[in-house]
Amino acid sequence: MPSVLIVEDEPAIADTLIYALRSENFEVTHHITGQEGLEHFQKHPPDLAVLDIGLPDINGFDICRKIRESSTTPVLFLTARDSEIDQVLGLEIGADDYVTKPFSPRAVVARIRAILRRAQDSTHPSATPSSVTHPEPALLDHCEETMSIACSGYPLDLTAHEYKLLSILLAQPGRVFTREQLLEQAWEDPGSAMDRTIDAHIKSLRAKLREHSVTAADTIQTRRGLGYTLVL
């Protein structure tokens, strides 16, 4: 059974999540304080850690930084803050995903499964040499009416800014967009965001695309010193 460490100081939230995970055959350990959670992680590394950001002693960001000093174990943040800067910071320091409270326990379990699947695929790639050499293109379907994008037939769970960024790139495959161009087109107030905001959202997009993509390469590629481009 996959093991999950939950560090959450609100009993009601923790109990709901623990029940949902154990119902799906996860092995769950729960700690209320950041220090207890960190000590448990160091002694008994889990397959994934779920960290609340607003803990009473050590905040989730600091715990994640400590974890990243010696481990690549996936991390999912739980946060009552919905500000973009907190989400960007979480991704920048090494988190794999974040969920804003209140949330659906089943949705969180689904995200945990997806994160663990991506981690397993990156550790044990199943592609044959021929498929790596001659990958099939990832299929992206964009429905402007419903403002949704599917990858290989699977609808992507995108935030508003992730959707805007991907739709901009998808409209002109192969074109290199600078960070400034993406900010101007995807944000109502470009001055309220930073270049690193784009980088964090691209990282999240790549992870979601990689989950369903049939190609070994990233669909969104970096052009060093220039920006990003979508390759189909």
C-alpha positions as a LaTeX table, in Angstrom:
\begin{tabular}{lrrr}
\hline
Residue & $x$ (\AA) & $y$ (\AA) & $z$ (\AA) \\
\hline
Met1 & 0.00 & 0.00 & 0.00 \\
Pro2 & 1.31 & 3.49 & $-0.80$ \\
Ser3 & 2.18 & 5.37 & 2.37 \\
Val4 & 1.05 & 8.95 & 2.91 \\
Leu5 & 2.15 & 11.33 & 5.67 \\
Ile6 & $-0.37$ & 14.03 & 6.57 \\
Val7 & 0.73 & 17.06 & 8.59 \\
Glu8 & $-2.45$ & 18.97 & 9.41 \\
Asp9 & $-3.49$ & 20.68 & 12.65 \\
Glu10 & $-7.25$ & 20.81 & 11.99 \\
Pro11 & $-8.71$ & 17.47 & 13.20 \\
Ala12 & $-11.87$ & 17.66 & 11.07 \\
Ile13 & $-9.89$ & 18.14 & 7.86 \\
Ala14 & $-7.33$ & 15.49 & 8.78 \\
Asp15 & $-9.97$ & 12.91 & 9.77 \\
Thr16 & $-11.89$ & 13.38 & 6.52 \\
Leu17 & $-8.75$ & 13.00 & 4.42 \\
Ile18 & $-7.49$ & 10.01 & 6.43 \\
Tyr19 & $-10.82$ & 8.23 & 5.94 \\
Ala20 & $-10.83$ & 8.91 & 2.19 \\
Leu21 & $-7.25$ & 7.66 & 1.77 \\
Arg22 & $-7.67$ & 4.54 & 3.90 \\
Ser23 & $-10.86$ & 3.72 & 1.97 \\
Glu24 & $-8.66$ & 3.68 & $-1.14$ \\
Asn25 & $-6.10$ & 1.36 & 0.50 \\
Phe26 & $-3.49$ & 3.95 & 1.42 \\
Glu27 & $-1.39$ & 3.59 & 4.55 \\
Val28 & $-1.78$ & 6.90 & 6.41 \\
Thr29 & 0.16 & 8.54 & 9.23 \\
His30 & $-1.03$ & 11.83 & 10.71 \\
His31 & 0.79 & 14.45 & 12.78 \\
Ile32 & $-0.51$ & 17.77 & 14.08 \\
Thr33 & 2.71 & 19.78 & 14.29 \\
Gly34 & 5.36 & 20.40 & 11.69 \\
Gln35 & 8.18 & 19.24 & 13.94 \\
Glu36 & 6.50 & 15.89 & 14.61 \\
Gly37 & 5.77 & 15.45 & 10.91 \\
Leu38 & 9.34 & 16.26 & 9.92 \\
Glu39 & 10.78 & 13.84 & 12.49 \\
His40 & 8.47 & 11.08 & 11.26 \\
Phe41 & 9.43 & 11.80 & 7.64 \\
Gln42 & 13.13 & 11.50 & 8.46 \\
Lys43 & 12.67 & 8.19 & 10.31 \\
His44 & 10.00 & 6.64 & 8.10 \\
Pro45 & 10.00 & 8.28 & 4.65 \\
Pro46 & 6.52 & 8.00 & 3.07 \\
Asp47 & 5.67 & 7.69 & $-0.60$ \\
Leu48 & 4.03 & 11.14 & $-0.46$ \\
Ala49 & 3.64 & 13.96 & 2.05 \\
Val50 & 0.55 & 16.13 & 2.44 \\
Leu51 & 1.50 & 19.37 & 4.20 \\
Asp52 & $-0.74$ & 22.09 & 5.58 \\
Ile53 & 0.91 & 25.48 & 5.08 \\
Gly54 & $-0.50$ & 27.16 & 8.20 \\
Leu55 & 0.81 & 24.92 & 10.98 \\
Pro56 & 1.18 & 26.14 & 14.58 \\
Asp57 & 4.96 & 25.72 & 14.78 \\
Ile58 & 6.75 & 25.23 & 11.43 \\
Asn59 & 4.91 & 26.29 & 8.29 \\
Gly60 & 4.53 & 23.87 & 5.41 \\
Phe61 & 6.91 & 25.84 & 3.18 \\
Asp62 & 9.78 & 25.33 & 5.64 \\
Ile63 & 9.00 & 21.62 & 6.00 \\
Cys64 & 9.07 & 21.24 & 2.22 \\
Arg65 & 12.42 & 23.02 & 2.03 \\
Lys66 & 13.81 & 20.61 & 4.65 \\
Ile67 & 12.47 & 17.62 & 2.74 \\
Arg68 & 13.96 & 18.85 & $-0.53$ \\
Glu69 & 17.42 & 19.03 & 1.04 \\
Ser70 & 17.66 & 15.24 & 0.92 \\
Ser71 & 14.57 & 13.79 & $-0.76$ \\
Thr72 & 12.51 & 13.94 & $-3.96$ \\
Thr73 & 9.43 & 12.49 & $-2.25$ \\
Pro74 & 6.30 & 14.09 & $-3.77$ \\
Val75 & 4.69 & 16.86 & $-1.73$ \\
Leu76 & 1.10 & 18.12 & $-1.90$ \\
Phe77 & 0.21 & 21.36 & $-0.10$ \\
Leu78 & $-3.08$ & 22.02 & 1.66 \\
Thr79 & $-3.72$ & 25.72 & 2.08 \\
Ala80 & $-6.48$ & 28.05 & 3.17 \\
Arg81 & $-4.75$ & 30.79 & 1.18 \\
Asp82 & $-5.86$ & 31.21 & $-2.41$ \\
Ser83 & $-3.42$ & 33.96 & $-3.35$ \\
Glu84 & $-1.36$ & 33.22 & $-6.42$ \\
Ile85 & 1.95 & 34.15 & $-4.80$ \\
Asp86 & 1.52 & 31.38 & $-2.20$ \\
Gln87 & 0.79 & 28.84 & $-4.92$ \\
Val88 & 3.79 & 29.98 & $-6.96$ \\
Leu89 & 6.07 & 29.87 & $-3.93$ \\
Gly90 & 4.91 & 26.34 & $-3.11$ \\
Leu91 & 5.71 & 25.11 & $-6.62$ \\
Glu92 & 9.04 & 26.93 & $-6.66$ \\
Ile93 & 10.33 & 25.30 & $-3.49$ \\
Gly94 & 9.57 & 21.85 & $-4.81$ \\
Ala95 & 5.91 & 21.00 & $-4.21$ \\
Asp96 & 4.22 & 18.80 & $-6.81$ \\
Asp97 & 0.72 & 20.21 & $-6.41$ \\
Tyr98 & $-1.50$ & 22.24 & $-4.09$ \\
Val99 & $-5.14$ & 22.13 & $-2.99$ \\
Thr100 & $-7.06$ & 25.10 & $-1.62$ \\
Lys101 & $-9.43$ & 24.59 & 1.31 \\
Pro102 & $-12.27$ & 23.71 & 1.35 \\
Phe103 & $-11.74$ & 20.73 & $-0.92$ \\
Ser104 & $-13.29$ & 17.43 & $-1.93$ \\
Pro105 & $-11.47$ & 14.51 & $-0.21$ \\
Arg106 & $-12.02$ & 12.36 & $-3.30$ \\
Ala107 & $-10.46$ & 15.03 & $-5.49$ \\
Val108 & $-7.41$ & 15.12 & $-3.21$ \\
Val109 & $-7.10$ & 11.33 & $-3.37$ \\
Ala110 & $-7.29$ & 11.53 & $-7.17$ \\
Arg111 & $-4.51$ & 14.13 & $-7.23$ \\
Ile112 & $-2.38$ & 12.01 & $-4.90$ \\
Arg113 & $-2.79$ & 9.00 & $-7.21$ \\
Ala114 & $-1.83$ & 11.14 & $-10.21$ \\
Ile115 & 1.27 & 12.51 & $-8.46$ \\
Leu116 & 2.39 & 9.03 & $-7.40$ \\
Arg117 & 1.79 & 7.73 & $-10.93$ \\
Arg118 & 3.94 & 10.51 & $-12.41$ \\
Ala119 & 6.68 & 9.85 & $-9.86$ \\
Gln120 & 6.64 & 6.13 & $-10.66$ \\
Asp121 & 6.71 & 6.75 & $-14.41$ \\
Ser122 & 9.69 & 9.08 & $-14.10$ \\
Thr123 & 11.56 & 6.50 & $-11.99$ \\
His124 & 10.62 & 3.47 & $-14.09$ \\
Pro125 & 9.95 & 4.64 & $-17.65$ \\
Ser126 & 8.06 & 2.02 & $-19.63$ \\
Ala127 & 8.68 & 3.40 & $-23.09$ \\
Thr128 & 10.61 & 1.18 & $-25.49$ \\
Pro129 & 13.73 & 2.55 & $-27.24$ \\
Ser130 & 11.82 & 2.83 & $-30.51$ \\
Ser131 & 8.97 & 4.79 & $-28.94$ \\
Val132 & 11.43 & 7.16 & $-27.30$ \\
Thr133 & 13.21 & 7.69 & $-30.59$ \\
His134 & 9.99 & 8.09 & $-32.58$ \\
Pro135 & 7.37 & 9.30 & $-30.10$ \\
Glu136 & 3.77 & 9.70 & $-31.14$ \\
Pro137 & 2.60 & 13.32 & $-30.81$ \\
Ala138 & 0.53 & 14.25 & $-27.76$ \\
Leu139 & $-3.03$ & 15.04 & $-28.82$ \\
Leu140 & $-4.47$ & 18.26 & $-27.41$ \\
Asp141 & $-8.11$ & 19.14 & $-28.03$ \\
His142 & $-9.23$ & 22.69 & $-27.20$ \\
Cys143 & $-12.93$ & 23.51 & $-26.82$ \\
Glu144 & $-13.24$ & 27.28 & $-26.61$ \\
Glu145 & $-16.95$ & 27.19 & $-25.80$ \\
Thr146 & $-16.44$ & 25.20 & $-22.61$ \\
Met147 & $-12.95$ & 26.64 & $-22.04$ \\
Ser148 & $-11.53$ & 23.16 & $-21.62$ \\
Ile149 & $-8.51$ & 21.31 & $-23.00$ \\
Ala150 & $-8.10$ & 17.54 & $-23.21$ \\
Cys151 & $-4.86$ & 15.61 & $-23.59$ \\
Ser152 & $-5.12$ & 12.27 & $-25.39$ \\
Gly153 & $-8.85$ & 12.33 & $-24.72$ \\
Tyr154 & $-8.54$ & 13.09 & $-20.99$ \\
Pro155 & $-9.88$ & 16.47 & $-19.77$ \\
Leu156 & $-7.17$ & 18.42 & $-17.97$ \\
Asp157 & $-7.90$ & 19.84 & $-14.52$ \\
Leu158 & $-6.54$ & 23.34 & $-15.11$ \\
Thr159 & $-6.61$ & 26.52 & $-13.10$ \\
Ala160 & $-7.77$ & 29.68 & $-14.88$ \\
His161 & $-4.23$ & 30.88 & $-15.57$ \\
Glu162 & $-3.05$ & 27.41 & $-16.61$ \\
Tyr163 & $-5.90$ & 27.27 & $-19.11$ \\
Lys164 & $-5.08$ & 30.71 & $-20.51$ \\
Leu165 & $-1.39$ & 29.91 & $-20.86$ \\
Leu166 & $-1.98$ & 26.58 & $-22.57$ \\
Ser167 & $-4.60$ & 28.01 & $-24.93$ \\
Ile168 & $-2.19$ & 30.79 & $-25.95$ \\
Leu169 & 0.59 & 28.29 & $-26.69$ \\
Leu170 & $-1.83$ & 25.90 & $-28.42$ \\
Ala171 & $-3.12$ & 28.63 & $-30.74$ \\
Gln172 & 0.35 & 28.96 & $-32.31$ \\
Pro173 & 2.35 & 25.71 & $-31.95$ \\
Gly174 & 6.05 & 26.18 & $-32.57$ \\
Arg175 & 6.02 & 29.89 & $-31.81$ \\
Val176 & 8.30 & 30.98 & $-28.98$ \\
Phe177 & 6.53 & 33.22 & $-26.47$ \\
Thr178 & 8.57 & 35.32 & $-24.07$ \\
Arg179 & 7.50 & 35.44 & $-20.44$ \\
Glu180 & 6.48 & 39.07 & $-20.93$ \\
Gln181 & 4.20 & 38.14 & $-23.84$ \\
Leu182 & 2.56 & 35.37 & $-21.84$ \\
Leu183 & 2.02 & 37.69 & $-18.87$ \\
Glu184 & 0.43 & 40.34 & $-21.09$ \\
Gln185 & $-1.98$ & 37.87 & $-22.71$ \\
Ala186 & $-2.87$ & 35.62 & $-19.76$ \\
Trp187 & $-3.12$ & 38.16 & $-16.91$ \\
Glu188 & $-5.65$ & 40.98 & $-16.67$ \\
Asp189 & $-3.04$ & 43.00 & $-14.79$ \\
Pro190 & 0.41 & 41.84 & $-16.03$ \\
Gly191 & 2.11 & 44.15 & $-13.56$ \\
Ser192 & 0.71 & 42.17 & $-10.63$ \\
Ala193 & 2.66 & 39.03 & $-11.59$ \\
Met194 & 6.33 & 38.19 & $-12.08$ \\
Asp195 & 8.40 & 36.17 & $-14.54$ \\
Arg196 & 8.72 & 33.37 & $-12.00$ \\
Thr197 & 4.92 & 33.19 & $-11.90$ \\
Ile198 & 4.99 & 32.00 & $-15.52$ \\
Asp199 & 7.73 & 29.46 & $-14.71$ \\
Ala200 & 5.74 & 27.98 & $-11.82$ \\
His201 & 2.56 & 27.66 & $-13.88$ \\
Ile202 & 4.47 & 26.07 & $-16.77$ \\
Lys203 & 5.93 & 23.54 & $-14.34$ \\
Ser204 & 2.44 & 22.64 & $-13.14$ \\
Leu205 & 1.14 & 22.43 & $-16.73$ \\
Arg206 & 3.95 & 20.11 & $-17.76$ \\
Ala207 & 3.15 & 17.75 & $-14.90$ \\
Lys208 & $-0.54$ & 17.61 & $-15.84$ \\
Leu209 & 0.24 & 17.08 & $-19.54$ \\
Arg210 & 2.81 & 14.42 & $-18.76$ \\
Glu211 & 0.18 & 12.42 & $-16.88$ \\
His212 & $-1.79$ & 11.74 & $-20.08$ \\
Ser213 & 0.70 & 12.46 & $-22.86$ \\
Val214 & 1.77 & 9.58 & $-25.11$ \\
Thr215 & 5.15 & 11.15 & $-25.81$ \\
Ala216 & 8.29 & 10.91 & $-23.69$ \\
Ala217 & 9.22 & 14.55 & $-24.33$ \\
Asp218 & 7.65 & 17.62 & $-22.71$ \\
Thr219 & 4.99 & 19.16 & $-24.93$ \\
Ile220 & 5.86 & 22.62 & $-23.58$ \\
Gln221 & 9.56 & 23.20 & $-24.19$ \\
Thr222 & 11.91 & 25.87 & $-22.88$ \\
Arg223 & 13.95 & 27.98 & $-25.26$ \\
Arg224 & 16.76 & 29.08 & $-22.99$ \\
Gly225 & 17.01 & 32.84 & $-22.75$ \\
Leu226 & 13.91 & 33.27 & $-24.94$ \\
Gly227 & 10.76 & 31.72 & $-23.50$ \\
Tyr228 & 8.40 & 28.79 & $-24.07$ \\
Thr229 & 6.96 & 27.00 & $-27.07$ \\
Leu230 & 4.41 & 24.23 & $-27.63$ \\
Val231 & 5.67 & 21.31 & $-29.71$ \\
Leu232 & 3.12 & 18.91 & $-31.20$ \\
\hline
\end{tabular}
